[in-house]
């Protein structure tokens, strides 16, 4: 069912410092920061040869990554996003298998403008999993 | 400098259960478990279209992932591995930039039999980074 790794998301307390680390120290190609107000994050895309890393900094008062950064003040790997062909079929298959979808189970438009769902970390080896229809 | 994402490593307390989750619930292709005694882990490779996830379970009394699982009993994302062309050049560039290499800085043979170094999470946004020469 799952296809490519679309991205690995890393939550960071300081986007400009994290971007410099990836660009200057690790020598990777990075995007300009993009504020995504409806998602409560500002994102920088680190473009790698086969996938991308997304550096996420909280934006606004109710950022979905705020609690994670309180627990992990230096930042850390926040979630992994796998591509699927059909988000509704994926959701139904997961629910039938007993896996929990976060929220009400309805796909939302994600940071790339495509439908996504998030899966409960407790059902996926402690890892927050995003599925994105591509 | 960094090239492809070689793998994302997820530490898990129960490899057989984690493998079933990736194979049966997420529908991914998984390998047989491979004990790597010299690395203190048993690994299952989850083969995705563009990269792989490695599920790691502690093996032996002094596994390098034991402390992580004590802090994260359900498991979680443990490190991300980027490919480099020249591990010594990468190491020297990172050290010149002030980044800390774990251990004595000498590349070791990693789980794939290729030279690797690990970088200090505090220098990389709270994320343990492995570099592998390919």
Interface residues (C-beta under 8 A of the other chain):
Chain A: X1 X2 X3 X4 X5 X8 X10 X12 X18 X21 X24 X25 X26 X27 X28 X48 X49 X50 X51 X53 X55 X72 X74 X75 X76 X77 X80 X82 X93 X94 X97 X99 X121 X122 X123 X124 X125 X126 X127 X129
Chain B: X1 X2 X3 X4 X5 X8 X10 X12 X18 X21 X24 X25 X26 X27 X28 X48 X49 X50 X51 X53 X55 X72 X74 X75 X76 X77 X80 X82 X93 X94 X97 X99 X121 X122 X123 X124 X125 X126 X127 X129
